[in-house]
Amino acid sequence: MSNIGAIILAAGESSRLGRPKQLLPFFGTTLIGNVLRAVQESAVKSAVLVSGAYAELIKQEVGNHPIPVIHNSGWRTGIASSIRTGLDSILQTNPLFNGVILLVSDQPFVTAELLNQMIAEKNRSGKAIIACAYQDTLGTPVLFDRRYFKHLMDLKGQEGAKKLLTNFHKSVASVPFHNGEIDIDTEEDYKKLS
């Protein structure tokens, strides 16, 4: 079985929504609670949640959840700093991880089954990057083999992991993610969800 970690990116300030989308009620929990549950019920060995803009509120919400919350004080500089913060933290707990899954906090339909499918596809295909496929694109959640950890650490500013999907497209396999295109950026998005 693969030794895979997970990094949940939840540092953004939800500027278009005007309130922390991570804490929006969803399916008996919150958006962030749903992602935490999916990770915890999956074959992922260890995970961290990276907070930023709403660090205190998120910490209150997740309380004594076994997945630790790591604050990214440089969250304003962009998503790359959250990826670096999360990767650095998770490698301190286990430097031998042979891959990590990057997740965002506003995709409501992430499940443990999806994450397990990604891990299984990595094992089956031998590919180093496993991305989710939805609406003619590839995106999060995305699993990176450890050989790409340096590339993740080299991301800057607003550069997300999508850049690596383009640069190393021959190393990418995908799994279908039904409703993966649904994320919450505005009140309108949230109304459609409920």
PyRosetta script that sets phi, psi and omega in degrees:
from pyrosetta import init, pose_from_sequence

init()
pose = pose_from_sequence("MSNIGAIILAAGESSRLGRPKQLLPFFGTTLIGNVLRAVQESAVKSAVLVSGAYAELIKQEVGNHPIPVIHNSGWRTGIASSIRTGLDSILQTNPLFNGVILLVSDQPFVTAELLNQMIAEKNRSGKAIIACAYQDTLGTPVLFDRRYFKHLMDLKGQEGAKKLLTNFHKSVASVPFHNGEIDIDTEEDYKKLS")
pose.set_psi(1, 139.3)
pose.set_omega(1, -178.7)
pose.set_phi(2, -68.9)
pose.set_psi(2, 146.7)
pose.set_omega(2, 177.6)
pose.set_phi(3, -96.5)
pose.set_psi(3, 87.7)
pose.set_omega(3, -171.4)
pose.set_phi(4, -112.9)
pose.set_psi(4, 134.6)
pose.set_omega(4, 173.8)
pose.set_phi(5, -104.3)
pose.set_psi(5, 175.2)
pose.set_omega(5, 178.1)
pose.set_phi(6, -140.3)
pose.set_psi(6, 143.8)
pose.set_omega(6, 176.6)
pose.set_phi(7, -123.2)
pose.set_psi(7, 118.1)
pose.set_omega(7, 179.2)
pose.set_phi(8, -98.6)
pose.set_psi(8, 117.6)
pose.set_omega(8, -175.6)
pose.set_phi(9, -92.6)
pose.set_psi(9, 113.1)
pose.set_omega(9, -175.8)
pose.set_phi(10, -139.4)
pose.set_psi(10, 36.2)
pose.set_omega(10, -172.9)
pose.set_phi(11, -95.2)
pose.set_psi(11, -11.1)
pose.set_omega(11, -173.4)
pose.set_phi(12, -67.9)
pose.set_psi(12, 161.6)
pose.set_omega(12, -176.8)
pose.set_phi(13, -98.1)
pose.set_psi(13, 5.1)
pose.set_omega(13, 177.2)
pose.set_phi(14, 51.7)
pose.set_psi(14, 48.6)
pose.set_omega(14, -172.5)
pose.set_phi(15, -61.4)
pose.set_psi(15, -34.7)
pose.set_omega(15, -179.4)
pose.set_phi(16, -74.3)
pose.set_psi(16, -25.2)
pose.set_omega(16, -179.8)
pose.set_phi(17, -88.2)
pose.set_psi(17, -34.5)
pose.set_omega(17, 178.8)
pose.set_phi(18, 85.2)
pose.set_psi(18, 4.4)
pose.set_omega(18, 174.9)
pose.set_phi(19, -154.5)
pose.set_psi(19, 161.2)
pose.set_omega(19, -173.9)
pose.set_phi(20, -67.8)
pose.set_psi(20, 108.5)
pose.set_omega(20, -177.8)
pose.set_phi(21, -65.6)
pose.set_psi(21, -25.7)
pose.set_omega(21, 179.6)
pose.set_phi(22, -56.6)
pose.set_psi(22, -27.7)
pose.set_omega(22, -173.3)
pose.set_phi(23, -102.5)
pose.set_psi(23, 8.3)
pose.set_omega(23, 178.5)
pose.set_phi(24, -65.4)
pose.set_psi(24, 133.8)
pose.set_omega(24, 177.9)
pose.set_phi(25, -60.3)
pose.set_psi(25, 136.8)
pose.set_omega(25, 178.9)
pose.set_phi(26, -158.1)
pose.set_psi(26, 124.1)
pose.set_omega(26, 168.8)
pose.set_phi(27, 53.8)
pose.set_psi(27, 45.8)
pose.set_omega(27, 177.6)
pose.set_phi(28, 79.4)
pose.set_psi(28, 2.6)
pose.set_omega(28, 177.9)
pose.set_phi(29, -143.7)
pose.set_psi(29, -141.1)
pose.set_omega(29, 174.5)
pose.set_phi(30, -126.6)
pose.set_psi(30, 171.9)
pose.set_omega(30, 177.5)
pose.set_phi(31, -57.2)
pose.set_psi(31, -44.7)
pose.set_omega(31, -179.1)
pose.set_phi(32, -69.9)
pose.set_psi(32, -36.6)
pose.set_omega(32, 177.4)
pose.set_phi(33, -61.5)
pose.set_psi(33, -36.9)
pose.set_omega(33, 179.1)
pose.set_phi(34, -64.7)
pose.set_psi(34, -43.1)
pose.set_omega(34, 179.5)
pose.set_phi(35, -67.4)
pose.set_psi(35, -42.2)
pose.set_omega(35, 177.6)
pose.set_phi(36, -58.8)
pose.set_psi(36, -42.9)
pose.set_omega(36, 180.0)
pose.set_phi(37, -63.7)
pose.set_psi(37, -43.8)
pose.set_omega(37, 179.8)
pose.set_phi(38, -59.5)
pose.set_psi(38, -45.1)
pose.set_omega(38, -178.8)
pose.set_phi(39, -64.7)
pose.set_psi(39, -44.6)
pose.set_omega(39, -176.3)
pose.set_phi(40, -65.9)
pose.set_psi(40, -32.6)
pose.set_omega(40, -178.2)
pose.set_phi(41, -86.1)
pose.set_psi(41, -3.7)
pose.set_omega(41, -177.1)
pose.set_phi(42, -92.3)
pose.set_psi(42, -177.6)
pose.set_omega(42, 179.1)
pose.set_phi(43, -82.8)
pose.set_psi(43, 4.3)
pose.set_omega(43, 177.5)
pose.set_phi(44, -60.6)
pose.set_psi(44, 135.7)
pose.set_omega(44, -174.8)
pose.set_phi(45, -81.5)
pose.set_psi(45, -34.6)
pose.set_omega(45, -176.8)
pose.set_phi(46, -159.0)
pose.set_psi(46, 153.2)
pose.set_omega(46, -177.8)
pose.set_phi(47, -148.7)
pose.set_psi(47, 159.8)
pose.set_omega(47, 170.4)
pose.set_phi(48, -134.2)
pose.set_psi(48, 151.8)
pose.set_omega(48, 174.6)
pose.set_phi(49, -111.7)
pose.set_psi(49, 125.0)
pose.set_omega(49, -178.6)
pose.set_phi(50, -99.8)
pose.set_psi(50, 117.1)
pose.set_omega(50, 179.0)
pose.set_phi(51, -104.1)
pose.set_psi(51, 168.8)
pose.set_omega(51, -179.7)
pose.set_phi(52, -155.0)
pose.set_psi(52, -92.7)
pose.set_omega(52, -173.9)
pose.set_phi(53, -57.3)
pose.set_psi(53, -42.5)
pose.set_omega(53, -175.4)
pose.set_phi(54, -113.5)
pose.set_psi(54, 42.6)
pose.set_omega(54, -173.0)
pose.set_phi(55, -52.1)
pose.set_psi(55, -48.5)
pose.set_omega(55, -175.9)
pose.set_phi(56, -66.5)
pose.set_psi(56, -44.3)
pose.set_omega(56, -179.5)
pose.set_phi(57, -63.3)
pose.set_psi(57, -41.1)
pose.set_omega(57, -179.8)
pose.set_phi(58, -66.6)
pose.set_psi(58, -42.2)
pose.set_omega(58, 179.3)
pose.set_phi(59, -61.0)
pose.set_psi(59, -41.0)
pose.set_omega(59, 176.9)
pose.set_phi(60, -62.7)
pose.set_psi(60, -42.4)
pose.set_omega(60, -176.9)
pose.set_phi(61, -65.0)
pose.set_psi(61, -45.4)
pose.set_omega(61, -175.6)
pose.set_phi(62, -85.7)
pose.set_psi(62, -14.9)
pose.set_omega(62, 172.2)
pose.set_phi(63, 50.1)
pose.set_psi(63, -122.2)
pose.set_omega(63, -176.3)
pose.set_phi(64, -98.8)
pose.set_psi(64, 33.9)
pose.set_omega(64, 177.1)
pose.set_phi(65, -60.3)
pose.set_psi(65, 141.5)
pose.set_omega(65, -177.9)
pose.set_phi(66, -64.3)
pose.set_psi(66, -19.4)
pose.set_omega(66, 177.4)
pose.set_phi(67, -83.3)
pose.set_psi(67, 118.4)
pose.set_omega(67, -175.4)
pose.set_phi(68, -70.7)
pose.set_psi(68, 149.0)
pose.set_omega(68, 175.4)
pose.set_phi(69, -99.6)
pose.set_psi(69, 125.1)
pose.set_omega(69, 179.1)
pose.set_phi(70, -112.2)
pose.set_psi(70, 125.8)
pose.set_omega(70, -179.3)
pose.set_phi(71, -86.5)
pose.set_psi(71, 129.0)
pose.set_omega(71, 174.6)
pose.set_phi(72, -98.9)
pose.set_psi(72, 100.7)
pose.set_omega(72, -177.3)
pose.set_phi(73, -67.9)
pose.set_psi(73, -18.3)
pose.set_omega(73, 179.3)
pose.set_phi(74, -97.5)
pose.set_psi(74, 24.2)
pose.set_omega(74, -173.9)
pose.set_phi(75, -58.2)
pose.set_psi(75, -29.1)
pose.set_omega(75, -178.5)
pose.set_phi(76, -64.2)
pose.set_psi(76, -22.0)
pose.set_omega(76, -177.4)
pose.set_phi(77, -76.6)
pose.set_psi(77, -11.0)
pose.set_omega(77, 176.8)
pose.set_phi(78, 123.7)
pose.set_psi(78, 173.0)
pose.set_omega(78, -172.6)
pose.set_phi(79, -63.8)
pose.set_psi(79, -28.2)
pose.set_omega(79, -178.3)
pose.set_phi(80, -57.8)
pose.set_psi(80, -38.5)
pose.set_omega(80, -178.7)
pose.set_phi(81, -66.7)
pose.set_psi(81, -32.2)
pose.set_omega(81, 177.8)
pose.set_phi(82, -71.3)
pose.set_psi(82, -38.0)
pose.set_omega(82, 177.0)
pose.set_phi(83, -62.7)
pose.set_psi(83, -44.9)
pose.set_omega(83, 180.0)
pose.set_phi(84, -64.0)
pose.set_psi(84, -44.7)
pose.set_omega(84, 179.6)
pose.set_phi(85, -59.2)
pose.set_psi(85, -46.6)
pose.set_omega(85, -179.1)
pose.set_phi(86, -65.0)
pose.set_psi(86, -44.6)
pose.set_omega(86, -177.9)
pose.set_phi(87, -65.7)
pose.set_psi(87, -42.9)
pose.set_omega(87, 178.6)
pose.set_phi(88, -59.2)
pose.set_psi(88, -45.1)
pose.set_omega(88, -177.6)
pose.set_phi(89, -66.3)
pose.set_psi(89, -44.9)
pose.set_omega(89, -175.6)
pose.set_phi(90, -70.0)
pose.set_psi(90, -32.0)
pose.set_omega(90, 178.3)
pose.set_phi(91, -72.8)
pose.set_psi(91, -23.6)
pose.set_omega(91, 174.4)
pose.set_phi(92, -68.5)
pose.set_psi(92, -33.4)
pose.set_omega(92, 179.2)
pose.set_phi(93, -75.8)
pose.set_psi(93, -34.1)
pose.set_omega(93, 179.9)
pose.set_phi(94, -155.0)
pose.set_psi(94, 96.5)
pose.set_omega(94, -177.8)
pose.set_phi(95, -68.1)
pose.set_psi(95, -6.6)
pose.set_omega(95, -175.8)
pose.set_phi(96, -100.6)
pose.set_psi(96, 10.9)
pose.set_omega(96, 175.2)
pose.set_phi(97, -53.9)
pose.set_psi(97, 135.1)
pose.set_omega(97, 176.1)
pose.set_phi(98, -100.9)
pose.set_psi(98, 12.2)
pose.set_omega(98, 173.9)
pose.set_phi(99, -179.8)
pose.set_psi(99, 158.8)
pose.set_omega(99, 173.2)
pose.set_phi(100, -135.3)
pose.set_psi(100, 147.2)
pose.set_omega(100, 173.3)
pose.set_phi(101, -103.3)
pose.set_psi(101, 127.1)
pose.set_omega(101, 173.4)
pose.set_phi(102, -94.3)
pose.set_psi(102, 128.1)
pose.set_omega(102, 177.3)
pose.set_phi(103, -125.9)
pose.set_psi(103, 153.2)
pose.set_omega(103, 172.9)
pose.set_phi(104, -108.8)
pose.set_psi(104, 163.4)
pose.set_omega(104, -172.0)
pose.set_phi(105, -90.7)
pose.set_psi(105, -1.4)
pose.set_omega(105, -173.5)
pose.set_phi(106, -117.7)
pose.set_psi(106, 21.2)
pose.set_omega(106, 171.8)
pose.set_phi(107, -101.4)
pose.set_psi(107, 101.0)
pose.set_omega(107, -169.9)
pose.set_phi(108, -68.4)
pose.set_psi(108, -17.2)
pose.set_omega(108, -172.5)
pose.set_phi(109, -102.5)
pose.set_psi(109, 18.2)
pose.set_omega(109, 173.2)
pose.set_phi(110, -68.7)
pose.set_psi(110, 134.6)
pose.set_omega(110, 178.8)
pose.set_phi(111, -131.8)
pose.set_psi(111, 163.7)
pose.set_omega(111, 174.7)
pose.set_phi(112, -61.0)
pose.set_psi(112, -37.9)
pose.set_omega(112, -179.3)
pose.set_phi(113, -60.5)
pose.set_psi(113, -41.0)
pose.set_omega(113, 178.8)
pose.set_phi(114, -62.2)
pose.set_psi(114, -46.3)
pose.set_omega(114, -179.1)
pose.set_phi(115, -63.7)
pose.set_psi(115, -39.6)
pose.set_omega(115, 177.7)
pose.set_phi(116, -66.0)
pose.set_psi(116, -36.5)
pose.set_omega(116, 176.6)
pose.set_phi(117, -61.2)
pose.set_psi(117, -41.1)
pose.set_omega(117, -179.7)
pose.set_phi(118, -63.4)
pose.set_psi(118, -44.0)
pose.set_omega(118, 179.6)
pose.set_phi(119, -64.3)
pose.set_psi(119, -42.4)
pose.set_omega(119, 179.1)
pose.set_phi(120, -63.2)
pose.set_psi(120, -39.0)
pose.set_omega(120, 179.9)
pose.set_phi(121, -67.1)
pose.set_psi(121, -36.6)
pose.set_omega(121, 175.8)
pose.set_phi(122, -60.8)
pose.set_psi(122, -46.1)
pose.set_omega(122, -179.6)
pose.set_phi(123, -65.9)
pose.set_psi(123, -39.8)
pose.set_omega(123, -176.6)
pose.set_phi(124, -72.1)
pose.set_psi(124, -46.8)
pose.set_omega(124, -171.8)
pose.set_phi(125, -85.7)
pose.set_psi(125, -24.4)
pose.set_omega(125, -174.3)
pose.set_phi(126, 74.8)
pose.set_psi(126, 3.8)
pose.set_omega(126, 179.5)
pose.set_phi(127, -74.6)
pose.set_psi(127, 151.8)
pose.set_omega(127, -174.3)
pose.set_phi(128, -88.5)
pose.set_psi(128, -17.8)
pose.set_omega(128, -180.0)
pose.set_phi(129, -130.7)
pose.set_psi(129, 126.9)
pose.set_omega(129, 177.0)
pose.set_phi(130, -119.4)
pose.set_psi(130, 114.6)
pose.set_omega(130, -178.6)
pose.set_phi(131, -110.7)
pose.set_psi(131, 160.1)
pose.set_omega(131, 176.0)
pose.set_phi(132, -89.8)
pose.set_psi(132, 140.8)
pose.set_omega(132, -178.2)
pose.set_phi(133, -109.1)
pose.set_psi(133, 127.6)
pose.set_omega(133, 175.5)
pose.set_phi(134, -158.5)
pose.set_psi(134, 142.9)
pose.set_omega(134, 178.0)
pose.set_phi(135, 43.6)
pose.set_psi(135, 54.1)
pose.set_omega(135, 175.7)
pose.set_phi(136, 58.5)
pose.set_psi(136, 27.3)
pose.set_omega(136, 175.7)
pose.set_phi(137, -140.6)
pose.set_psi(137, 167.2)
pose.set_omega(137, 173.0)
pose.set_phi(138, -115.7)
pose.set_psi(138, 139.3)
pose.set_omega(138, -178.4)
pose.set_phi(139, -164.6)
pose.set_psi(139, -157.7)
pose.set_omega(139, -176.9)
pose.set_phi(140, -74.7)
pose.set_psi(140, 155.9)
pose.set_omega(140, -11.9)
pose.set_phi(141, -59.9)
pose.set_psi(141, 150.9)
pose.set_omega(141, 177.9)
pose.set_phi(142, -139.1)
pose.set_psi(142, 136.7)
pose.set_omega(142, -177.7)
pose.set_phi(143, -104.6)
pose.set_psi(143, 128.8)
pose.set_omega(143, 177.5)
pose.set_phi(144, -116.0)
pose.set_psi(144, 128.7)
pose.set_omega(144, 171.4)
pose.set_phi(145, -64.6)
pose.set_psi(145, 155.7)
pose.set_omega(145, -175.9)
pose.set_phi(146, -59.5)
pose.set_psi(146, -22.3)
pose.set_omega(146, 179.5)
pose.set_phi(147, -66.7)
pose.set_psi(147, -12.8)
pose.set_omega(147, 177.2)
pose.set_phi(148, -101.0)
pose.set_psi(148, 3.0)
pose.set_omega(148, -179.5)
pose.set_phi(149, -58.7)
pose.set_psi(149, -40.8)
pose.set_omega(149, -179.9)
pose.set_phi(150, -62.2)
pose.set_psi(150, -40.4)
pose.set_omega(150, 179.2)
pose.set_phi(151, -65.2)
pose.set_psi(151, -38.0)
pose.set_omega(151, 176.2)
pose.set_phi(152, -64.0)
pose.set_psi(152, -42.0)
pose.set_omega(152, 179.9)
pose.set_phi(153, -67.4)
pose.set_psi(153, -22.3)
pose.set_omega(153, -178.9)
pose.set_phi(154, -87.1)
pose.set_psi(154, -5.8)
pose.set_omega(154, 179.1)
pose.set_phi(155, -63.4)
pose.set_psi(155, 148.3)
pose.set_omega(155, -177.5)
pose.set_phi(156, -129.7)
pose.set_psi(156, 148.2)
pose.set_omega(156, 171.3)
pose.set_phi(157, 54.6)
pose.set_psi(157, -125.8)
pose.set_omega(157, -177.2)
pose.set_phi(158, -84.9)
pose.set_psi(158, 3.6)
pose.set_omega(158, 179.2)
pose.set_phi(159, -66.7)
pose.set_psi(159, 121.2)
pose.set_omega(159, 174.4)
pose.set_phi(160, -101.0)
pose.set_psi(160, -173.3)
pose.set_omega(160, -177.0)
pose.set_phi(161, -69.6)
pose.set_psi(161, -14.6)
pose.set_omega(161, 180.0)
pose.set_phi(162, -56.4)
pose.set_psi(162, -34.3)
pose.set_omega(162, 179.2)
pose.set_phi(163, -57.0)
pose.set_psi(163, -39.2)
pose.set_omega(163, -178.9)
pose.set_phi(164, -71.9)
pose.set_psi(164, -31.8)
pose.set_omega(164, 177.2)
pose.set_phi(165, -62.7)
pose.set_psi(165, -35.8)
pose.set_omega(165, 178.5)
pose.set_phi(166, -75.2)
pose.set_psi(166, -49.1)
pose.set_omega(166, -175.7)
pose.set_phi(167, -64.5)
pose.set_psi(167, -31.9)
pose.set_omega(167, -175.6)
pose.set_phi(168, -121.0)
pose.set_psi(168, 41.4)
pose.set_omega(168, -172.2)
pose.set_phi(169, -58.5)
pose.set_psi(169, -26.2)
pose.set_omega(169, 179.8)
pose.set_phi(170, -72.4)
pose.set_psi(170, -15.8)
pose.set_omega(170, 179.7)
pose.set_phi(171, -96.0)
pose.set_psi(171, 4.7)
pose.set_omega(171, -171.7)
pose.set_phi(172, -100.8)
pose.set_psi(172, 132.4)
pose.set_omega(172, 165.8)
pose.set_phi(173, -118.1)
pose.set_psi(173, 164.1)
pose.set_omega(173, -177.1)
pose.set_phi(174, -133.7)
pose.set_psi(174, 157.9)
pose.set_omega(174, 170.3)
pose.set_phi(175, -125.4)
pose.set_psi(175, 144.1)
pose.set_omega(175, 179.4)
pose.set_phi(176, -71.5)
pose.set_psi(176, 137.7)
pose.set_omega(176, 177.7)
pose.set_phi(177, -123.2)
pose.set_psi(177, 98.7)
pose.set_omega(177, -179.5)
pose.set_phi(178, -63.7)
pose.set_psi(178, 126.9)
pose.set_omega(178, -177.9)
pose.set_phi(179, 69.6)
pose.set_psi(179, 16.6)
pose.set_omega(179, 179.1)
pose.set_phi(180, -63.8)
pose.set_psi(180, -24.6)
pose.set_omega(180, -179.4)
pose.set_phi(181, -73.3)
pose.set_psi(181, -13.5)
pose.set_omega(181, -178.4)
pose.set_phi(182, -81.7)
pose.set_psi(182, 115.2)
pose.set_omega(182, 171.2)
pose.set_phi(183, -136.7)
pose.set_psi(183, 165.5)
pose.set_omega(183, -171.4)
pose.set_phi(184, -109.9)
pose.set_psi(184, 108.2)
pose.set_omega(184, 176.9)
pose.set_phi(185, -115.5)
pose.set_psi(185, -25.6)
pose.set_omega(185, -175.8)
pose.set_phi(186, -133.4)
pose.set_psi(186, 168.8)
pose.set_omega(186, 175.0)
pose.set_phi(187, -59.6)
pose.set_psi(187, -37.1)
pose.set_omega(187, 179.6)
pose.set_phi(188, -59.8)
pose.set_psi(188, -44.6)
pose.set_omega(188, 177.4)
pose.set_phi(189, -58.7)
pose.set_psi(189, -42.9)
pose.set_omega(189, -176.9)
pose.set_phi(190, -68.9)
pose.set_psi(190, -38.8)
pose.set_omega(190, 178.3)
pose.set_phi(191, -61.8)
pose.set_psi(191, -40.0)
pose.set_omega(191, 178.9)
pose.set_phi(192, -63.5)
pose.set_psi(192, -31.9)
pose.set_omega(192, -177.5)
pose.set_phi(193, -73.1)
pose.set_psi(193, -37.7)
pose.set_omega(193, -173.0)
pose.set_phi(194, -88.6)
pose.dump_pdb("model.pdb")
